[in-house]
Amino acid sequence: MIYSFQVITLFPDIIQASMGLGVFSQAQKSGILTLSCINPREFTSDIHKTVDDRPFGGGDGMVMLPEPLEKSISTAKREHSRSKVLYMSPQGTPLTHLKATALSREEGLIIVCGRYGGIDQRVINSFVDEEISIGDYVISGGELAACVLMDCVSRFIPGVLGHKDSAEKDSFAGGLLEHPNFTKPREYKGQNVPEVLLSGHHKKIQEWKRSMSILVTMVKRPDLIKAHISQTELRGLLVFWQQIPKDQRKTLGIEQLHEKDFHG
Ligand code: SAH
């Protein structure tokens, strides 16, 4: 099964330029997924190829007309009738790791990008399965949001990333942020790579990564930690943390932690 992304957009160049490099375009070449754009401007009947108009009731910003959008969506559906129709919108469900994995299990996505003041509400009511937001702020068009979504979803489509498990080890996969990473040189600006990572002791390294993952999450995103850690594990972590020399805590990005943070 080849996963299909179909983007409905007035600015297909933004999509092609953003997705034309890296793992996503590699996956297209390998035949794991396809990407195509449909431009609502091609489904207009007037000489000016009008795709928007003033909102009824007044107000700022033009609104995208329903008919060119409807025709674009039905064209997309004719090719991939089982794809889910999304509308990128600041009013949508926030995009998260969990949402992206769920979307990766669809057969394909038809992604509607708004521009100007947005699209006519009746298009959403009649044709959109789900509205998705990339965060609580407004950007000027759905294209960059669609690219974020496609990049993120594609990482969970089997075969897109080189190592089968690399998406599973990144931040958020286990509900936690990733441990800090180090490469050469061993000493840099007076900061040393933790000894354990040079030890070659696989089990100890795994334990270190798990513990560091929790500590980093405690520092940067305490809101994520609650569900993922038991009191017993917290006590073990306190011991782990106490054994890290003070100057090393800075290298690891966890110098803000205090003993009281381990008392639930
Ligand atoms: N007037 C609308 C915003 C329109 S912004 C409102 O207040 O809700 C123009 C287009 O940009 C939208 O149609 C949408 O497709 C896209 N967009 C803006 N912010 C977004 C966000 N946070 N997530 C996803 N898409 C967004």
Residues whose N, C-alpha, C, O or C-beta is under 5 A from the ligand:
A	BS01	SAH	M88 S89 P90 V112 C113 G114 R115 Y116 G117 G118 I119 I132 S133 I134 G135 Y137 V138 I139 S140 G141 G142 A145
